[in-house]
Amino acid sequence: MFGNWQTVMMEFDEDGIPTGNFVREVNYGQYERDLVNFRKQLDYDFIKRYGYTFVKNESGQIVNSVTGSLAEDDEWTGPHEPVYVEYLRKIEQFKSERCNRRYIPSYYIERLT
């Protein structure tokens, strides 16, 4: 008669499918889908620009997709940041624009350096 009363408290993505999360200020189910799509686009951009991107190896470490070297071993060359730091900075900027975070965006960016 009244339908499922619990759907009032659920988040729905842009396709109208329940995400399994409760309603909050930010639709985190949609945010997570957007983040996955953003990372795919970022990977494509980095492959186009640098010829490689970053992936996780069997042990869970982030490595260069072509050479297999650890991403955190990239060194700073003068005023230019390593490619891995640029990659992480773009992800942090996306997260800061799209979800509620405890600290201001510059806090997360400064942690990368």
DSSP file (Angstrom, degrees, kcal/mol; ACC not computed):
  #  RESIDUE AA STRUCTURE BP1 BP2  ACC     N-H-->O    O-->H-N    N-H-->O    O-->H-N    TCO  KAPPA ALPHA  PHI   PSI    X-CA   Y-CA   Z-CA
    1    1 A M              0   0    0      0, 0.0     0, 0.0     0, 0.0     0, 0.0   0.000 360.0 360.0 360.0 -47.3    0.0    0.0    0.0
    2    2 A F        -     0   0    0      1,-0.3     2,-0.1     0, 0.0     0, 0.0   0.517 360.0-135.3-101.1  -6.8    2.7    2.5    1.0
    3    3 A G        -     0   0    0      1,-0.0     2,-0.9     2,-0.0    -1,-0.3  -0.380  56.4 -26.3  80.7-166.4    5.7    0.9   -0.9
    4    4 A N    >   -     0   0    0      1,-0.2     3,-1.3    -2,-0.1     4,-0.3  -0.747  54.8-164.8 -87.0 108.3    9.1    0.5    0.7
    5    5 A W  G >  S+     0   0    0     -2,-0.9     3,-1.1     1,-0.3     4,-0.3   0.711  82.8  69.3 -66.9 -20.0    9.4    3.2    3.3
    6    6 A Q  G >  S+     0   0    0      1,-0.2     3,-1.4     2,-0.2     4,-0.4   0.726  81.1  74.1 -72.6 -20.7   13.2    2.7    3.5
    7    7 A T  G X  S+     0   0    0     -3,-1.3     3,-0.7     1,-0.3    -1,-0.2   0.724  83.3  69.3 -65.5 -18.7   13.7    4.1    0.1
    8    8 A V  G <  S+     0   0    0     -3,-1.1    -1,-0.3    -4,-0.3    -2,-0.2   0.821 103.6  42.8 -65.1 -29.9   13.0    7.6    1.6
    9    9 A M  G <  S+     0   0    0     -3,-1.4    14,-2.2    -4,-0.3     2,-0.2   0.440  99.8  95.6 -95.9  -0.9   16.4    7.2    3.4
   10   10 A M  E <   -A   22   0A   0     -3,-0.7     2,-0.3    -4,-0.4    12,-0.2  -0.616  69.3-127.0 -95.9 150.0   18.4    5.8    0.4
   11   11 A E  E     -     0   0A   0     10,-2.6     8,-2.2    -2,-0.2     9,-0.6  -0.658  21.6-157.9 -84.7 148.6   20.6    7.5   -2.1
   12   12 A F  E     -A   18   0A   0     -2,-0.3    18,-0.1     6,-0.3    17,-0.0  -0.978  11.5-131.0-125.6 142.2   19.9    6.9   -5.8
   13   13 A D    >   -     0   0    0      4,-2.5     3,-2.1    -2,-0.4    15,-0.0  -0.166  43.5 -84.2 -80.5-176.3   22.4    7.4   -8.6
   14   14 A E  T 3  S+     0   0    0      1,-0.3    -1,-0.1     2,-0.1    -2,-0.0   0.685 130.0  55.9 -66.0 -17.1   21.7    9.4  -11.8
   15   15 A D  T 3  S-     0   0    0      2,-0.2    -1,-0.3     3,-0.0    -2,-0.0   0.415 119.6-107.9 -93.0   1.3   20.0    6.3  -13.3
   16   16 A G  S <  S+     0   0    0     -3,-2.1    -2,-0.1     1,-0.3     0, 0.0   0.611  74.5 137.7  84.0  13.4   17.6    5.9  -10.4
   17   17 A I        -     0   0    0      1,-0.0    -4,-2.5     2,-0.0    -1,-0.3  -0.788  60.6-111.3 -94.5 132.7   19.3    2.8   -9.0
   18   18 A P  E     -A   12   0A   0      0, 0.0    -6,-0.3     0, 0.0    -1,-0.0  -0.378  21.0-157.6 -62.4 137.3   19.7    2.7   -5.1
   19   19 A T  E     -     0   0A   0     -8,-2.2    -7,-0.1     2,-0.2     3,-0.1   0.643  36.0-116.4 -90.4 -16.1   23.4    3.0   -4.2
   20   20 A G  E    S+     0   0A   0     -9,-0.6     2,-0.3     1,-0.4    -8,-0.1   0.422  80.5 111.5  92.6  -1.2   23.0    1.3   -0.7
   21   21 A N  E    S-     0   0A   0    -10,-0.2   -10,-2.6     1,-0.0    -1,-0.4  -0.708  71.1-110.5-102.6 156.8   24.0    4.5    1.1
   22   22 A F  E     -A   10   0A   0     -2,-0.3   -12,-0.2   -12,-0.2     2,-0.1  -0.510  47.2 -85.1 -80.4 155.8   21.9    6.7    3.2
   23   23 A V        +     0   0    0    -14,-2.2     2,-0.3    -2,-0.2    -1,-0.1  -0.406  62.4 158.2 -62.7 128.7   20.9   10.2    2.0
   24   24 A R        -     0   0    0     -2,-0.1    -3,-0.0     2,-0.1    -1,-0.0  -0.816  58.6 -86.4-139.9-179.6   23.6   12.7    2.9
   25   25 A E  S    S+     0   0    0     -2,-0.3     2,-0.4     1,-0.1    -2,-0.0   0.881 118.4  43.4 -60.6 -38.9   24.7   16.1    1.7
   26   26 A V  S    S-     0   0    0     74,-0.0     2,-1.4    -3,-0.0    -2,-0.1  -0.919  87.3-127.9-109.1 133.7   26.8   14.5   -1.0
   27   27 A N     >  -     0   0    0     -2,-0.4     4,-2.4     1,-0.2     3,-0.2  -0.660  29.6-175.2 -79.1  93.8   25.5   11.5   -3.0
   28   28 A Y  H  > S+     0   0    0     -2,-1.4     4,-2.6     1,-0.2    -1,-0.2   0.782  76.5  58.7 -70.3 -27.9   28.5    9.3   -2.3
   29   29 A G  H  > S+     0   0    0      2,-0.2     4,-1.6     1,-0.2    -1,-0.2   0.942 112.4  40.7 -62.9 -45.7   27.3    6.4   -4.6
   30   30 A Q  H  > S+     0   0    0      2,-0.2     4,-2.7     1,-0.2    -2,-0.2   0.892 113.1  55.7 -67.6 -39.4   27.3    8.9   -7.6
   31   31 A Y  H  X S+     0   0    0     -4,-2.4     4,-2.5     1,-0.2    -2,-0.2   0.914 106.2  50.5 -58.7 -44.4   30.6   10.4   -6.3
   32   32 A E  H  X S+     0   0    0     -4,-2.6     4,-2.0     2,-0.2    -1,-0.2   0.890 111.3  48.0 -63.9 -39.1   32.3    7.0   -6.3
   33   33 A R  H  X S+     0   0    0     -4,-1.6     4,-2.2     2,-0.2    -1,-0.2   0.910 112.0  49.8 -65.5 -41.5   31.1    6.3   -9.9
   34   34 A D  H  X S+     0   0    0     -4,-2.7     4,-2.5     1,-0.2    -2,-0.2   0.880 109.0  52.7 -63.5 -37.9   32.3    9.8  -11.0
   35   35 A L  H  X S+     0   0    0     -4,-2.5     4,-2.5     2,-0.2    -1,-0.2   0.902 108.4  49.9 -65.1 -41.4   35.7    9.1   -9.4
   36   36 A V  H  X S+     0   0    0     -4,-2.0     4,-1.9     2,-0.2    -2,-0.2   0.928 113.3  46.3 -62.0 -44.6   36.1    5.9  -11.3
   37   37 A N  H  X S+     0   0    0     -4,-2.2     4,-2.1     1,-0.2    -2,-0.2   0.881 111.3  52.4 -65.7 -37.9   35.3    7.6  -14.5
   38   38 A F  H  X S+     0   0    0     -4,-2.5     4,-2.8     1,-0.2    -2,-0.2   0.912 108.8  50.0 -63.8 -42.7   37.6   10.5  -13.7
   39   39 A R  H  X S+     0   0    0     -4,-2.5     4,-2.7     2,-0.2    -1,-0.2   0.878 109.0  51.9 -65.0 -36.9   40.5    8.1  -13.0
   40   40 A K  H  X S+     0   0    0     -4,-1.9     4,-2.1     2,-0.2    -1,-0.2   0.930 112.9  44.9 -62.8 -44.3   39.9    6.3  -16.3
   41   41 A Q  H  X S+     0   0    0     -4,-2.1     4,-2.5     2,-0.2    -2,-0.2   0.894 112.9  51.3 -66.0 -40.1   40.0    9.7  -18.1
   42   42 A L  H  X S+     0   0    0     -4,-2.8     4,-2.5     2,-0.2    -2,-0.2   0.906 109.3  50.6 -64.1 -42.0   43.1   10.7  -16.2
   43   43 A D  H  X S+     0   0    0     -4,-2.7     4,-2.4     2,-0.2     5,-0.2   0.923 110.6  49.4 -60.1 -44.4   44.8    7.4  -17.1
   44   44 A Y  H  X S+     0   0    0     -4,-2.1     4,-2.3     1,-0.2    -2,-0.2   0.922 111.4  49.1 -60.6 -44.7   44.0    8.1  -20.7
   45   45 A D  H  X S+     0   0    0     -4,-2.5     4,-2.2     1,-0.2    -2,-0.2   0.893 112.0  48.1 -62.8 -40.7   45.3   11.6  -20.5
   46   46 A F  H  X>S+     0   0    0     -4,-2.5     4,-3.3     2,-0.2     5,-0.9   0.877 111.1  50.1 -70.4 -36.9   48.6   10.5  -18.9
   47   47 A I  H  X5S+     0   0    0     -4,-2.4     4,-1.0     4,-0.2    -2,-0.2   0.917 113.9  46.1 -64.8 -41.7   49.1    7.7  -21.4
   48   48 A K  H  <5S+     0   0    0     -4,-2.3    -2,-0.2    -5,-0.2    -1,-0.2   0.882 122.4  36.0 -66.4 -38.1   48.5   10.2  -24.2
   49   49 A R  H  <5S+     0   0    0     -4,-2.2    -2,-0.2    -5,-0.2    -3,-0.2   0.905 136.8  13.8 -83.9 -44.9   50.8   12.8  -22.6
   50   50 A Y  H  <5S-     0   0    0     -4,-3.3    -3,-0.2     2,-0.3    -2,-0.1   0.586  95.6-116.0-111.5 -15.1   53.6   10.7  -21.0
   51   51 A G  S  <<S+     0   0    0     -4,-1.0     2,-0.3    -5,-0.9    -4,-0.2   0.479  88.6  52.1  89.5   2.2   53.2    7.2  -22.6
   52   52 A Y        -     0   0    0     -6,-0.8    -2,-0.3    14,-0.1    -1,-0.2  -0.971  57.1-164.0-157.0 168.4   52.3    5.6  -19.3
   53   53 A T        -     0   0    0     -2,-0.3    12,-2.6    -3,-0.1     2,-0.4  -0.658  34.8 -87.3-138.1-163.1   50.1    5.8  -16.3
   54   54 A F  E     +B   64   0B   0     10,-0.2     2,-0.3    -2,-0.2    10,-0.2  -0.954  41.4 169.1-122.6 136.7   50.2    4.2  -12.8
   55   55 A V  E     -B   63   0B   0      8,-2.4     8,-3.4    -2,-0.4     2,-0.4  -0.878  36.3-102.1-136.1 166.1   48.7    0.9  -11.7
   56   56 A K  E     -B   62   0B   0     -2,-0.3     6,-0.2     6,-0.2     2,-0.1  -0.761  33.6-146.7 -90.7 137.6   48.8   -1.4   -8.7
   57   57 A N    >   -     0   0    0      4,-2.5     3,-1.8    -2,-0.4    -1,-0.0  -0.238  40.4 -79.9 -89.5-172.4   51.1   -4.5   -8.9
   58   58 A E  T 3  S+     0   0    0      1,-0.3    -2,-0.0     2,-0.1    -1,-0.0   0.809 131.2  50.1 -60.6 -31.9   50.5   -7.8   -7.2
   59   59 A S  T 3  S-     0   0    0      2,-0.1    -1,-0.3     1,-0.0    -3,-0.0   0.395 120.5-106.0 -90.4   4.1   51.7   -6.6   -3.8
   60   60 A G  S <  S+     0   0    0     -3,-1.8     2,-0.2     1,-0.3    -2,-0.1   0.514  74.2 137.2  88.7   4.8   49.4   -3.5   -3.9
   61   61 A Q        -     0   0    0      1,-0.1    -4,-2.5    -5,-0.0     2,-0.5  -0.590  59.2-114.0 -85.0 148.9   52.2   -1.0   -4.6
   62   62 A I  E     +B   56   0B   0     -6,-0.2     9,-2.5    -2,-0.2    10,-0.5  -0.711  45.8 173.6 -83.6 124.9   51.7    1.8   -7.2
   63   63 A V  E     -BC  55  70B   0     -8,-3.4    -8,-2.4    -2,-0.5     2,-0.2  -0.874  40.6 -90.4-131.0 161.3   54.0    1.3  -10.2
   64   64 A N  E  >  -B   54   0B   0      5,-2.7     4,-1.5    -2,-0.3   -10,-0.2  -0.534  35.9-136.1 -66.0 132.5   54.7    2.8  -13.6
   65   65 A S  T  4 S+     0   0    0    -12,-2.6    -1,-0.1    -2,-0.2   -11,-0.1   0.703  98.1  36.0 -70.5 -18.7   52.5    0.8  -16.1
   66   66 A V  T  4 S+     0   0    0    -13,-0.3    -1,-0.2     3,-0.1   -14,-0.1   0.878 129.0  26.1 -98.5 -52.9   55.4    0.5  -18.6
   67   67 A T  T  4 S-     0   0    0      2,-0.1    -2,-0.1     1,-0.0     3,-0.1   0.752  89.3-134.7 -86.8 -24.6   58.6    0.1  -16.6
   68   68 A G     <  +     0   0    0     -4,-1.5     2,-0.1     1,-0.3    -3,-0.1   0.519  54.8 144.2  81.0   4.7   57.1   -1.5  -13.5
   69   69 A S        -     0   0    0      1,-0.1    -5,-2.7    -6,-0.1    -1,-0.3  -0.465  62.0 -90.7 -77.1 150.9   59.2    0.8  -11.3
   70   70 A L  B >   -C   63   0B   0     -7,-0.2     3,-1.2     1,-0.1    -7,-0.3  -0.357  27.8-140.8 -62.3 134.8   57.8    2.1   -8.1
   71   71 A A  G >  S+     0   0    0     -9,-2.5     3,-1.5     1,-0.3    13,-0.2   0.843  99.6  60.2 -66.2 -34.0   55.9    5.4   -8.5
   72   72 A E  G 3  S+     0   0    0    -10,-0.5    -1,-0.3     1,-0.3    -2,-0.1   0.577  91.2  70.3 -74.3  -6.6   57.2    6.8   -5.3
   73   73 A D  G <   +     0   0    0     -3,-1.2    -1,-0.3     2,-0.1    -2,-0.2   0.531  69.7 116.7 -85.3  -6.0   60.8    6.4   -6.5
   74   74 A D    <   -     0   0    0     -3,-1.5     2,-0.3    -4,-0.2    -3,-0.0  -0.387  60.1-140.3 -59.9 139.0   60.3    9.3   -9.0
   75   75 A E        -     0   0    0      6,-0.1     2,-0.4    -2,-0.0    -1,-0.1  -0.707  12.9-107.2-106.1 155.6   62.7   12.1   -8.0
   76   76 A W        -     0   0    0     -2,-0.3     2,-0.6     6,-0.1     5,-0.2  -0.641  28.4-160.5 -76.5 131.1   62.2   15.9   -8.1
   77   77 A T  B >   -D   80   0C   0      3,-1.3     3,-1.6    -2,-0.4    -1,-0.0  -0.873  55.1 -62.0-116.7  97.7   64.1   17.5  -10.9
   78   78 A G  T 3  S-     0   0    0     -2,-0.6    -1,-0.0     1,-0.3     0, 0.0  -0.414 113.9 -17.5  64.3-135.5   64.5   21.2  -10.1
   79   79 A P  T 3  S+     0   0    0      0, 0.0     2,-0.4     0, 0.0    -1,-0.3   0.539 114.7  99.4 -81.1  -5.0   61.2   23.0   -9.9
   80   80 A H  B <   -D   77   0C   0     -3,-1.6    -3,-1.3     1,-0.0     3,-0.1  -0.666  68.5-135.6 -89.0 133.5   59.2   20.3  -11.6
   81   81 A E        -     0   0    0     -2,-0.4    -6,-0.1    -5,-0.2    -5,-0.1  -0.497  32.6 -93.2 -81.0 154.4   57.3   17.8   -9.6
   82   82 A P     >  -     0   0    0      0, 0.0     4,-1.8     0, 0.0     3,-0.3  -0.270  33.9-114.7 -61.9 154.9   57.4   14.1  -10.4
   83   83 A V  H  > S+     0   0    0      1,-0.2     4,-2.4     2,-0.2     5,-0.1   0.865 116.0  57.7 -60.2 -37.3   54.7   12.8  -12.7
   84   84 A Y  H  > S+     0   0    0    -13,-0.2     4,-2.4     1,-0.2    -1,-0.2   0.889 105.0  50.1 -62.9 -39.4   53.2   10.6   -9.9
   85   85 A V  H  > S+     0   0    0     -3,-0.3     4,-2.5     2,-0.2    -1,-0.2   0.889 109.7  51.2 -66.9 -38.4   52.8   13.7   -7.7
   86   86 A E  H  X S+     0   0    0     -4,-1.8     4,-2.0     2,-0.2    -2,-0.2   0.915 109.8  50.9 -61.4 -42.7   51.0   15.5  -10.6
   87   87 A Y  H  X S+     0   0    0     -4,-2.4     4,-1.6     1,-0.2    -2,-0.2   0.930 113.3  43.8 -59.9 -48.7   48.7   12.4  -11.0
   88   88 A L  H  X S+     0   0    0     -4,-2.4     4,-2.6     1,-0.2    -1,-0.2   0.869 109.5  57.3 -66.6 -37.0   47.9   12.4   -7.2
   89   89 A R  H  X S+     0   0    0     -4,-2.5     4,-2.3     1,-0.2    -1,-0.2   0.903 105.8  50.0 -61.2 -42.0   47.4   16.2   -7.2
   90   90 A K  H  X S+     0   0    0     -4,-2.0     4,-2.0     2,-0.2    -1,-0.2   0.885 111.0  49.0 -65.1 -38.5   44.7   15.9   -9.9
   91   91 A I  H  X S+     0   0    0     -4,-1.6     4,-2.4     2,-0.2    -2,-0.2   0.921 111.2  49.5 -66.1 -43.3   42.9   13.2   -8.0
   92   92 A E  H  X S+     0   0    0     -4,-2.6     4,-2.4     1,-0.2    -2,-0.2   0.878 109.4  52.1 -64.0 -37.4   43.0   15.3   -4.8
   93   93 A Q  H  X S+     0   0    0     -4,-2.3     4,-1.7     2,-0.2    -1,-0.2   0.917 109.6  49.6 -63.8 -42.7   41.6   18.3   -6.6
   94   94 A F  H  X S+     0   0    0     -4,-2.0     4,-1.5     1,-0.2    -2,-0.2   0.939 112.3  47.4 -59.9 -47.6   38.8   16.2   -8.0
   95   95 A K  H  X S+     0   0    0     -4,-2.4     4,-1.8     1,-0.2    -2,-0.2   0.894 110.4  51.9 -62.5 -40.8   38.0   14.9   -4.5
   96   96 A S  H  < S+     0   0    0     -4,-2.4    -1,-0.2     1,-0.2    -2,-0.2   0.820 111.7  47.1 -67.3 -30.6   38.1   18.3   -2.9
   97   97 A E  H  < S+     0   0    0     -4,-1.7    -1,-0.2    -3,-0.2    -2,-0.2   0.775 119.9  37.1 -78.5 -26.7   35.7   19.7   -5.5
   98   98 A R  H  < S+     0   0    0     -4,-1.5     2,-0.3    -3,-0.2    -2,-0.2   0.591 113.0  35.7-109.4 -12.2   33.2   16.9   -5.3
   99   99 A C  S  < S-     0   0    0     -4,-1.8     2,-0.5    -5,-0.1    -1,-0.0  -0.918  81.4 -93.5-140.8 166.6   32.9   15.7   -1.7
  100  100 A N        -     0   0    0     -2,-0.3     2,-0.3    -3,-0.0    -3,-0.1  -0.673  45.0-177.5 -79.7 125.8   33.0   17.0    1.9
  101  101 A R        -     0   0    0     -2,-0.5    -5,-0.0    -5,-0.2     0, 0.0  -0.903  33.6-124.5-124.8 155.7   36.4   16.7    3.4
  102  102 A R  S    S+     0   0    0     -2,-0.3     2,-0.2     2,-0.1    -1,-0.1   0.877  90.8  36.3 -67.0 -39.1   37.6   17.5    6.8
  103  103 A Y  S    S-     0   0    0      1,-0.1    -2,-0.1     2,-0.0     5,-0.0  -0.629  95.5 -85.1-114.2 170.1   40.3   20.0    5.8
  104  104 A I    >>  -     0   0    0     -2,-0.2     3,-1.5     1,-0.1     4,-0.8  -0.351  46.5-106.0 -70.8 156.2   40.8   22.6    3.2
  105  105 A P  H 3> S+     0   0    0      0, 0.0     4,-1.8     0, 0.0     3,-0.5   0.824 116.1  62.9 -55.4 -36.4   42.0   21.4   -0.3
  106  106 A S  H 3> S+     0   0    0      1,-0.2     4,-2.6     2,-0.2     5,-0.2   0.807  94.8  62.9 -62.6 -27.2   45.5   22.9    0.2
  107  107 A Y  H <> S+     0   0    0     -3,-1.5     4,-1.3     1,-0.2    -1,-0.2   0.934 106.6  42.9 -60.1 -46.0   46.1   20.5    3.2
  108  108 A Y  H  < S+     0   0    0     -4,-0.8     4,-0.5    -3,-0.5    -1,-0.2   0.863 114.5  50.2 -70.7 -35.8   45.7   17.5    0.9
  109  109 A I  H >< S+     0   0    0     -4,-1.8     3,-1.2     1,-0.2     4,-0.5   0.910 108.3  52.2 -68.4 -42.7   47.9   19.0   -1.8
  110  110 A E  H >< S+     0   0    0     -4,-2.6     3,-1.0     1,-0.3    -1,-0.2   0.803  99.5  64.5 -65.6 -28.8   50.7   19.9    0.5
  111  111 A R  T 3< S+     0   0    0     -4,-1.3    -1,-0.3     1,-0.2    -2,-0.2   0.734  93.7  63.0 -65.2 -21.4   50.8   16.4    1.9
  112  112 A L  T <         0   0    0     -3,-1.2    -1,-0.2    -4,-0.5    -2,-0.2   0.745 360.0 360.0 -75.9 -22.9   51.9   15.2   -1.5
  113  113 A T    <         0   0    0     -3,-1.0    -1,-0.2    -4,-0.5    -2,-0.2   0.458 360.0 360.0 -92.7 360.0   55.2   17.1   -1.5
